[in-house]
């Protein structure tokens, strides 16, 4: 019997079966995020929805830092597991979790001290500022838990327990939905109720994961850590592409908000919020798949099994091609239904968002491949290439598109920015895959 769950001859069925819990976990996270925003827009106001998008860059930063440590650290830990360095892998794992906790505490302190300046810098209008303050002011208390649960979401897979991450995600999501109903609808807490429900949703997997890794005696568990500054440096550099992606999401959200506020006011911000959350929901399949297979790729990289690596890559490419066509078809046929979940079809917000959805949907033909290739280079401990790809895709192409295309095509240019960036990036990612095929 193989000592490690990763050390097997992977087929398409077994690889997809292994990645399936992580895929479902991410899709479910997307679904409960959507439900969370639906509660806000239906039981508070579209201004409250716009306010959540205004503060979204802070959440992007939090998730980015957690994902940077997790993705970069997971590649190191899984590589050492593949090389037979079991104790060192556990020590590194423990140090990574402690670093995540420290980062979360720093975000809480800084955010609390400079709350108003941060909100004003993010573009909160006088009308939206009270909503932003109520939401972020309360959610900051739970952001350390968000960093930790983001790290656990990746490392459950590295520990060979993707099902546990899925179960905790489902539990947290259901709790978030229930708590939103209790706090917003029954308790009348409005946007503060949404923040409290979301924060407690962060806390559940963070607390449960901590208990698990203290009591578990499987592939990974907490041990006395050894300080390795090189580990943190390598993890941050290797996972920098994921951090770049989240920082870019923060910047592009800010630019989208700024552009829409200038052209269509708060209703425009609400419409682009619907688009961003819809994109997150439909991209979760690709994100979950990439997270699910990355430790397998990293393990075989560490063990030197090139034949198995090539087979795994072939399976991944075929899956991504089929999934991209499926997601594109669903977004084209059901885009108006997604928009209608957020806002009545007689509203101005619906009119703006529904008009842009078909243009925006073209991006789903390309983004899955781009997400996977970036994760692939991270799993192979080539964080430099992964970071360059993420930087070009987001800061270079997407930010440039948001700034340029609306000047040429008006509001349609706003919706064209993402498909343009993803389409160009598809060919760049393909070129990198061919160039580094060995």
Secondary structure, DSSP 8 states (H G I E B T S, - for coil): --SSTTSS---HHHHHHHHHHHHHHHHHHHHHHHHHHHHHHHHT-HHHHHHHHHHHHHHHHHHHHHHHHHHHHHHHHHHHHHTT-HHHHHHHHHHHHHHHHHHHHHHHHHHHHTHHHHHHHTT--HHHHHHHHHHHHHHGGGHHHHHHHHHHHHHHHHTT-HHHHHHHHHHHHHHHHHHHIIIIIIT--THHHHHHHHHHHHHHHHHHHHHHHHH--SS---------HHHHHHHHHHTHHHHHHHHHHHHHHHHHHHHHHHHHHHHHHHHHHHHHHHHHHHHHHHHHHHHHHHHHHHHHHHHT-HHHHHHHHHHHHHHHHHHHHHHHHHHHHHHHHHHHHHS-TTSHHHHHHHHHHHHHHGGGGTHHHHHHHHHHHHHTT-HHHHHHHHHIIIIIIIHHHHHHHHHHHTHHHHHHHHHHHHHHHHHHHHHHHHHT--
